[in-house]
Every structure is written in C-alpha cells, then in structure tokens.
C-alpha cells in the first residue's frame, strides 16, 4: 500500500504559497553574476543589528552547550517586561516564546483552528499565516485592501465583515507586504466588535519595531481578553538568524499555549544576552528607522510615476511596487536586473505584476537599475 494514503487528506487538497525562495538558478539562467545581486527579498533590518548585540554574544557561558535551556526564560521575560513598561504592565506569565513570530503563529493556530474553522483576515497580508491555517484544516476569508487606493486598509469594510462564524481574526500591523500601519484606534474598534462574538484577535506585529511604540496593541492587552499580540526579534531588532518570537497573552488563553508549545525548548538561552542587548539599544533602532525613511523617500520619488506604489509608512522597510499590465511578471523582470524581491503572486490578493521590495542599504544601486524600466511604462 502507498504510504501516502496515511497522509492527512487536507495536505493533499491545499496549495501553500511562500515568497521565501532561492533564485540562484534563475539568476544564472538570466546571466546575472551572483556577486552583482542586490537582495531586497526577506524582511530584515537592512542595517543589521545593534553593535551592543555583538558585544553580548562574546559573553557566552559555553558550559551550557551540553545542557537544555532553562524553559522559564526568566531573564528574557524580564527584559521584555522592562521594554514595554512605559505603555503596559506585564507579568512573566504573560510572555510566551516561539521559533520566530511564525513559530508563535503555528502555536496560536493550533489552539484555535481545526477542520472547517474560519479565519478572517485581509488581502494582501502575511501569506505564511494563510498556509498555517490551511494546514490545520481551516478556511480563510479576506477583506480586500483597496487596490485603487494603494491597497489601503478598509476599516469600515473589515468591521462589517466580523460575525460569529469566525474562530479567529488575524491582522498584521504593520501590514506585510505593503508596510502600511493601521492606527491603534482602528485596532481597538476591531477588538470591541470581535469581543461581542467571543472571537480572539491576533495582532501580528512582526514589523512592529518600525512603528511608534505607542501604536502597539500591547498597550491594550490589559483591556481586552480576546487580544493576543505577536512580536519578533527578526525584523527591527536585526536578529533573524536566532529565530526568536514572542506573544503577549493576558487572558486564559495562556494555559493552552503551554499545552501546544511542543517542545518547550524554543530558544537557546546562551543567546539571551544578545536578545536583551537588542531590546536595550533604542538608539540603534531609531537610527535604522531614520535611514530607512530617507531611503524609502528616494525610492518612492523615483517610482511613483512609473510603478504602482502601495500605501506605506516611511519607516517600515517594505513596500509593494506594481506594473499596471497584469500580464507582466515584475519579479522576473527585476531578477534579470539582479534585484531579488518577494513575488507578489505569493501573497493573497496580488498577482505576478506586483512585488514586495524590502528597502536595502544600497538604495542608490537599486534606483540605478530601476531607471532601466522606463521603456516598460
């Protein structure tokens, strides 16, 4: 008998989408030297991580390599609590970890989603969460962002879509891929409407370090039992390689997170000091945001008359660019110029004529290559 008969039927029925890929073969096919490539694909801080982090990594207790991590992660929890102390009063038992923010989302969906469960989100948004929901057997409904207005968020349309049929509401803020920020007032309206039906709301703030701290939904955690906020060390804090994300949960949902968090050793505690230093260096993050703003202003100025440009916040390092001709594969066109982006077709609600571009450190080099696109518009 074929062993595939033992595979869960849902996995045979779904098609997942991901913008995480290695385009090396295509680049070689297009005659692009790998040394000449500018990577604008994955969502990272283009300026790396704080120099304080590098100093923290030298202070490692190597004797701990042969031991399992301390699953209390008490030092890191206290560091996170201190970081948020000016806008929220958190306790150690409000903080939960996962392998990056995506790992946290896997656990949260494992709590709420089973076959036939419905999730309300909008499109485009973080496609990996759509994948996770599908793998657990759930169904995703999208409120489309307003494409004619740069994929702007439709607050009224989203509020009107909320009803008792949904198990979960998912919002990424800032939005991935556009980089736009939803204001905290709109988030609170969604929480209030969802609370009427007992629906948990997951606010994914993976890119949250690029927006004002006061706009974080963590400020609302003590007010709404249906709120879960997800954060990441991978983006603004520049620690993508260590795969560390966390959730702030103040409601009774927390007991179920520990139940599904298998195995509990989600993070190597020998690198705790590096993560703590990243949280403490506020000057580095402020300077990163300043540099990103300057680069993004240059990018938009150069692109606004030739490309579709999404609504976006200037200090968030991602943006959607598009070609008005829906038959054009913009990802491939940019790849031929040695610019790697995230393909728009891998996000719900976008086609191959769109890309998500992460603002690089070498913005002037990207602008030079974009200048060659004049003949296409």
Secondary structure, 3 states (H helix, E strand, C coil): CCHHHHCCHHHHHCCCCCCCCCCHHHHHHCCCCHHHCEECCCCCCCCCCCHHHHHHHCCCCHHHHHCCCCCCCHHHHHHHHHHCCCCCCCCHHHEEEECHHHHHHHHHHHHHCCCCCEEEEEECCCHHHHHHHHHCCCEEEEEECEHHHCCECCHHHHHHHCCCCCCEEEEECCCCCCCCCCCHHHHHHHHHHHHCCCCEEEEEECCHHHCCHHHCHHHHCCCCCCEEEEEECCCCCCCHHHCCEEEEECCCCHHHHHHHCCCCCCCCHHHHHHHHHHHHCHHHHHHHHHHHHHHHHHHHHHHCCCCEECCCCCCCCEEEEECCCCCCCHHHHHHHCCEECEEHHHCCCCCCCEEEEECCCCHHHHHHHHHHHHHHC
